[in-house]
């Protein structure tokens, strides 16, 4: 196989073309680096969001446990009242406590529904992110 003879002029043109390509490549790399940094920052935001969501789930579970414990205490108090046949004053205090329990239960129900909606939105987002990542790999 015969190689083409290279002239200084031809070599110089190659060098200029290569230099131009190197400049383009450097601009590409700078843009890609910035895009990478932006993506990494977004992933950190996603991690923070997930951590916050984990905290919300934990706190909600604790609130349900407290509410259930208070309800059980109220139920035991009613049983004790029936056994002891205490006066009407005690029954009225228990009725007041029951009304408070009902209001707290409604608040807990609303909080649960709000957390359920937020959880579904976030999990749908992560499902789409997971699918997108799968497409890239």
Secondary structure as a PSIPRED ss2 file (coil, helix, strand):
# PSIPRED VFORMAT (PSIPRED V4.0)

   1 X C   1.000  0.000  0.000
   2 X C   1.000  0.000  0.000
   3 X C   1.000  0.000  0.000
   4 X C   1.000  0.000  0.000
   5 X C   1.000  0.000  0.000
   6 X C   1.000  0.000  0.000
   7 X C   1.000  0.000  0.000
   8 X H   0.000  1.000  0.000
   9 X H   0.000  1.000  0.000
  10 X H   0.000  1.000  0.000
  11 X H   0.000  1.000  0.000
  12 X H   0.000  1.000  0.000
  13 X H   0.000  1.000  0.000
  14 X H   0.000  1.000  0.000
  15 X H   0.000  1.000  0.000
  16 X H   0.000  1.000  0.000
  17 X H   0.000  1.000  0.000
  18 X H   0.000  1.000  0.000
  19 X H   0.000  1.000  0.000
  20 X H   0.000  1.000  0.000
  21 X H   0.000  1.000  0.000
  22 X H   0.000  1.000  0.000
  23 X H   0.000  1.000  0.000
  24 X H   0.000  1.000  0.000
  25 X H   0.000  1.000  0.000
  26 X H   0.000  1.000  0.000
  27 X H   0.000  1.000  0.000
  28 X H   0.000  1.000  0.000
  29 X H   0.000  1.000  0.000
  30 X H   0.000  1.000  0.000
  31 X H   0.000  1.000  0.000
  32 X H   0.000  1.000  0.000
  33 X H   0.000  1.000  0.000
  34 X H   0.000  1.000  0.000
  35 X H   0.000  1.000  0.000
  36 X H   0.000  1.000  0.000
  37 X H   0.000  1.000  0.000
  38 X H   0.000  1.000  0.000
  39 X H   0.000  1.000  0.000
  40 X H   0.000  1.000  0.000
  41 X H   0.000  1.000  0.000
  42 X H   0.000  1.000  0.000
  43 X H   0.000  1.000  0.000
  44 X H   0.000  1.000  0.000
  45 X H   0.000  1.000  0.000
  46 X H   0.000  1.000  0.000
  47 X H   0.000  1.000  0.000
  48 X H   0.000  1.000  0.000
  49 X H   0.000  1.000  0.000
  50 X H   0.000  1.000  0.000
  51 X H   0.000  1.000  0.000
  52 X H   0.000  1.000  0.000
  53 X H   0.000  1.000  0.000
  54 X H   0.000  1.000  0.000
  55 X H   0.000  1.000  0.000
  56 X H   0.000  1.000  0.000
  57 X H   0.000  1.000  0.000
  58 X H   0.000  1.000  0.000
  59 X H   0.000  1.000  0.000
  60 X H   0.000  1.000  0.000
  61 X H   0.000  1.000  0.000
  62 X H   0.000  1.000  0.000
  63 X H   0.000  1.000  0.000
  64 X H   0.000  1.000  0.000
  65 X H   0.000  1.000  0.000
  66 X H   0.000  1.000  0.000
  67 X H   0.000  1.000  0.000
  68 X H   0.000  1.000  0.000
  69 X H   0.000  1.000  0.000
  70 X H   0.000  1.000  0.000
  71 X H   0.000  1.000  0.000
  72 X H   0.000  1.000  0.000
  73 X H   0.000  1.000  0.000
  74 X H   0.000  1.000  0.000
  75 X H   0.000  1.000  0.000
  76 X H   0.000  1.000  0.000
  77 X H   0.000  1.000  0.000
  78 X H   0.000  1.000  0.000
  79 X H   0.000  1.000  0.000
  80 X H   0.000  1.000  0.000
  81 X H   0.000  1.000  0.000
  82 X H   0.000  1.000  0.000
  83 X H   0.000  1.000  0.000
  84 X H   0.000  1.000  0.000
  85 X C   1.000  0.000  0.000
  86 X C   1.000  0.000  0.000
  87 X C   1.000  0.000  0.000
  88 X H   0.000  1.000  0.000
  89 X H   0.000  1.000  0.000
  90 X H   0.000  1.000  0.000
  91 X H   0.000  1.000  0.000
  92 X H   0.000  1.000  0.000
  93 X H   0.000  1.000  0.000
  94 X H   0.000  1.000  0.000
  95 X H   0.000  1.000  0.000
  96 X H   0.000  1.000  0.000
  97 X H   0.000  1.000  0.000
  98 X H   0.000  1.000  0.000
  99 X H   0.000  1.000  0.000
 100 X H   0.000  1.000  0.000
 101 X H   0.000  1.000  0.000
 102 X H   0.000  1.000  0.000
 103 X H   0.000  1.000  0.000
 104 X H   0.000  1.000  0.000
 105 X H   0.000  1.000  0.000
 106 X H   0.000  1.000  0.000
 107 X H   0.000  1.000  0.000
 108 X H   0.000  1.000  0.000
 109 X H   0.000  1.000  0.000
 110 X H   0.000  1.000  0.000
 111 X H   0.000  1.000  0.000
 112 X H   0.000  1.000  0.000
 113 X H   0.000  1.000  0.000
 114 X H   0.000  1.000  0.000
 115 X H   0.000  1.000  0.000
 116 X H   0.000  1.000  0.000
 117 X H   0.000  1.000  0.000
 118 X H   0.000  1.000  0.000
 119 X H   0.000  1.000  0.000
 120 X H   0.000  1.000  0.000
 121 X H   0.000  1.000  0.000
 122 X H   0.000  1.000  0.000
 123 X H   0.000  1.000  0.000
 124 X H   0.000  1.000  0.000
 125 X H   0.000  1.000  0.000
 126 X H   0.000  1.000  0.000
 127 X H   0.000  1.000  0.000
 128 X H   0.000  1.000  0.000
 129 X H   0.000  1.000  0.000
 130 X H   0.000  1.000  0.000
 131 X H   0.000  1.000  0.000
 132 X H   0.000  1.000  0.000
 133 X H   0.000  1.000  0.000
 134 X H   0.000  1.000  0.000
 135 X H   0.000  1.000  0.000
 136 X H   0.000  1.000  0.000
 137 X C   1.000  0.000  0.000
